[in-house]
C-alpha cells in the first residue's frame, strides 16, 4: 500500500504527534510518519518520537538570523525527506507567506477552538468568558492568515458550569487526539486518489 510521507512539526509535549504516530502504525493507515521536527531543543515530544524510532530534527529558531533563514532550512529538511504532508501539532511558530505558498495545500494545523471562533491564543479561557456552552477543536489547512485556512474536521465538547481553562483544555485534548489522525487520514486518502487519477489520465 502506498503511504503518504508525513512530517510533524512540534514545539512541546507532542501528544498530537504521538496520536498521529500511533495511527500510522496501523497497516491500513494511508500515511507514514517520516520525520518529527521541533523548533525547541527541549520539546518533550522529541524523546517520545525517538523511542519509536522516528527520525527527529531540531531547528532551533533562536539560532537563525531571521524567520526566512529558519524556514529555508525547514523547507530543505522536508524536501530531502520527500515529505508530502506537513502536520503542525503544537508548533508555536507562525509560518511566513513564502513557506505557506511553497507548501500550499499540504500543511495542516490543529487549533483548540471551533474556528472561525477564537483564532490565536487562550482559546479555552476566551470560550468560558464568552459564556459559550460548546467548545471544540479544528484541524485546518494553513494559509497566509492565522488560523484561517480551510477546515478539514472539527470536534466539539460541552463546556461545564465549573470548567476552568485547564479542565476544558484537558477534556478537549482527548478530542484533539482523535481528530488529527482522522483528518490526516482523510487528506492522505484524497492525495492518494488524486495521484491515481493523474496516473490514469
Ligand atoms: C494542543 O492543544 C493544540 O491544539 C495546541 O497546542 C497543543 C499542543 O499539544 N495548538 P501537544 O504538543 O500536541 O501535546
Boltz pocket constraint, residues with backbone or C-beta under 6 A from the ligand:
constraints:
  - pocket:
      binder: B
      contacts: [[A, 10], [A, 11], [A, 12], [A, 13], [A, 14], [A, 15], [A, 16], [A, 17], [A, 45], [A, 89], [A, 90], [A, 91], [A, 110], [A, 111], [A, 112], [A, 137], [A, 173], [A, 176]]
      max_distance: 6.0
